[in-house]
C-alpha cells in the first residue's frame, strides 16, 4: 500500500476559460505544469487524474499518470463539489489496491506557478506532526480581521470580526491540499480535522479562473518568478 496518492482533478467544462486545463501556459499545457511541480518537489508517488474529458485524459496518460476512468457527469458539473470527485477517485483506488493511502495530495491544475517547494514542505510538515490532519496552501491577506466588512441586509458595512489582534490573516489559494485520508473521509472535506497553513508568495498562489488570470500568469512567467516563499505559519514539532 502506498503512503501517498497524488490526485489531480481536471474537468473539461470550464465556462470562464474554455479548455483551460489544455491551454498553453508558457511553453506547455496548463496540466503539464502540475507534473513539473511534482518532479521539482522530488515527490515519488502514483498520480491519479480524475477528469470527464477524453483529451485531458489522453494528456494525463502522456504525463505518465493513472487515468482509469472518465468521471461521471454528475461529478463534473459547474456546481459539483471537488470533494465528491476526490472521494469517487479514492473509492476506485481503494477497490483497486485493497485499501486507502495514508495521505492524499490534491493538486488542481489551475495553480500552474506553485512549483515544487510548497509540496515538499507540506509533506515534511504533515509527516512530522501527528497532531495535524491536513495542510492547506495559503496567501497572506495583509488586512487585519477588524478591517474586513460585509454589507448587511440594509446595505450597511458591518465588521466580519470584532477583533483588535494584529496577527496575520491567511486565505486558501487552491494550490495545495494535503491530508490524511481517514480525516478526508470522516469530514468529507479537504479542510480536514486540524489544519496547518503553508504560506506561499502571491505569484505562486495564482489561481487561474479567468482570462485576466491567464494574462497575469503569462506576465509573471515572462518577468521571471522570484525565489519561492514557502513557510510554515506555525513552528514544526518533531514527533
Number of C-alpha atoms within 10 A of each C-alpha: 10 12 12 22 22 21 23 23 22 27 27 19 17 16 11 11 16 13 17 25 25 18 14 15 20 15 8 11 17 22 25 20 21 23 21 17 21 20 13 14 16 13 15 11 13 15 22 23 25 26 26 21 16 13 13 22 23 12 17 23 14 11 14 12 19 16 18 15 15 16 20 13 11 11 19 24 15 11 8 12 12 19 18 15 22 22 16 15 21 21 14 15 17 13 11 10 12 10 14 22 19 15 23 23 24 24 26 20 26 24 24 27 25 30 22 20 18 25 26 17 16 25 20 12 20 21 13 13 16 11 12 18 22 28 28 24 26 25 22 15 13 11 13 16 19 15 13 13 13 11 11 10 7 6 8 10 12 14 15 13 12 11 11 10 9 11 10 12 13 19 13 19 21 21 26 25 24 28 29 24 23 17 20 22 15 10 11 15 17 26 20 23 19 12 17 23 21 25 23 26 17 17 19 24 23 22 21 23 15 15 13 11 15 21 13 15 22 15 13 16 14 10 9 9 12 10 8 16 15 22 18 18 14 10 7 13 10 8 8
